[in-house]
Amino acid sequence: MELTLLGTGCPSVDYRRFGPSNLVSTKKAKILVDCGSGVTQRLNQINISGASIDALLLTHLHSDHVVDLYQLIISSWHSYRIKPWIIYGPPGTKIFIKKIMNAWKKEREQRINYEVRSSIKAFDIIVKEFKSLGNIKIKDIKITYFTVDHKPVKYAYGFNFYYNKKKLTISGDTKPCENIMKFGQNADVLLHEVFIDGEIKETNKMRTNKTLHNVRDYHTPSTIVGKIAKITNCKKLVLTHFVPTKFNENKLMKIVRNDFGKNPIVGKDLLKIQI
């Protein structure tokens, strides 16, 4: 099983760190987790076509995690996708996708009628909404989904991926929560988001102390993420979804290492990790 970090950024724009997205793959399966800004470009960089993705899993419906959903679907059609999309997501995903597809309906119909392609199966979307806890199997990968705490976001999820006795845990966006420590136990790789303390300064009225407090409050601070990794007893900790995207990497490594007991992997776009 291989994990590819397609986007390690956050809502702030950074050409080095695209929007949140990850690819989990084996020789048989290709599963996309989230579809942040630039996901199709990153897939193209690793020679993966949207036509070949078996399923898309959405951790939650924050814009930075889903903003390129339509781009992913339409570009897969241009790449000759001839099978429906299967999308798993939190409650509300069906309505969200219906609205996105309706927004582009006239433009899409014009393309379909004029370009006369042999298939429009790429526009058939099967949406399956998560319960609070459950299991999925996609080809040779088994997946467990579980809720995480990203309040005030009502529904947010993390995932365990299992293949060939290996385990990958993806936190999604979350503050420190019991489920990550419970379901992430003994993971070979824990991919976890991080809010980096001390790197964002109050600069103007758009970024107040209250702003910084609230953003930090529904993410996992750098002073805690190493402790979480230690409790899960994971073999490797990989950091992603950096808030902010620009930071002192050595300082972050030191802080997390002191808690985790070993160096974390500071994620970068297009980094591949064998599991």
Secondary structure as GFF3:
##gff-version 3
##sequence-region A 1 275
A	DSSP	beta_strand	2	7	.	.	.	ID=ss1
A	DSSP	beta_strand	21	25	.	.	.	ID=ss2
A	DSSP	beta_strand	30	33	.	.	.	ID=ss3
A	DSSP	alpha_helix	39	45	.	.	.	ID=ss4
A	DSSP	three_ten_helix	50	52	.	.	.	ID=ss5
A	DSSP	beta_strand	55	57	.	.	.	ID=ss6
A	DSSP	alpha_helix	63	66	.	.	.	ID=ss7
A	DSSP	alpha_helix	69	78	.	.	.	ID=ss8
A	DSSP	beta_strand	85	89	.	.	.	ID=ss9
A	DSSP	alpha_helix	93	103	.	.	.	ID=ss10
A	DSSP	alpha_helix	105	115	.	.	.	ID=ss11
A	DSSP	three_ten_helix	121	123	.	.	.	ID=ss12
A	DSSP	beta_strand	125	129	.	.	.	ID=ss13
A	DSSP	beta_strand	133	138	.	.	.	ID=ss14
A	DSSP	beta_strand	141	147	.	.	.	ID=ss15
A	DSSP	beta_strand	157	163	.	.	.	ID=ss16
A	DSSP	beta_strand	166	170	.	.	.	ID=ss17
A	DSSP	alpha_helix	178	183	.	.	.	ID=ss18
A	DSSP	beta_strand	189	195	.	.	.	ID=ss19
A	DSSP	alpha_helix	209	217	.	.	.	ID=ss20
A	DSSP	alpha_helix	222	232	.	.	.	ID=ss21
A	DSSP	beta_strand	236	243	.	.	.	ID=ss22
A	DSSP	alpha_helix	249	260	.	.	.	ID=ss23
A	DSSP	beta_strand	265	266	.	.	.	ID=ss24
A	DSSP	beta_strand	272	274	.	.	.	ID=ss25
###
